[in-house]
């Protein structure tokens, strides 16, 4: 970890995810990301990005996995 308290090393990130329960790891990494000063994406921007760049990939992933990923396309 660095002074900004963000996990920079991918190997360390994977290690922490592998040893921490998901209900602890996810909020922890969200908080660490917030500590870097990142703001949440504007909902309109997020929707535009999903439609323009990611919707086809998500649909293809649904076909390949047989999973319902429609939640990925919903505004947060």
ABEGO torsion letter per residue (X at the ends): XBAAGBBABAAAAAAAAAABBAAAAAAAAAAAAAAAGBBBBBAAAAAAAAAAAAAAAAAAAAAAAGBBAAAAABBX
